[in-house]
């Protein structure tokens, strides 16, 4: 029994994406997550601000699909661990 892969927005925009295109999508999603993490909204009823990082993670999952979004967030974590 073969698994059917669900098409994502990235698959429809780049129907024949190669390894380099996938790498560019992963790096781009990682950078969008890093930029969105700098945006925060303070709400009066909570001392904890809401950041744009959550939106970026959900956006990456919706646009790239589970595998590429996971790799993008793994790259984001590696960038943070390296001090970038």
C-alpha angles and dihedrals in degrees: 000000000000123000117240112225117221115230116240131199090263090053093053093045093046106028095177101035113169129200093279093052091048090049090051091051091049094048091045093052090048091053092047089053091050092050094045090051088066092060115084136176119207115212120199097228097054134050089211115084122223112236132203089238093089090054091049092052092050091045091052091051093050096045102036104029128237101296099046093040090051090051091047092053091044088054089049090054091048090051090052092047090051090052098246 
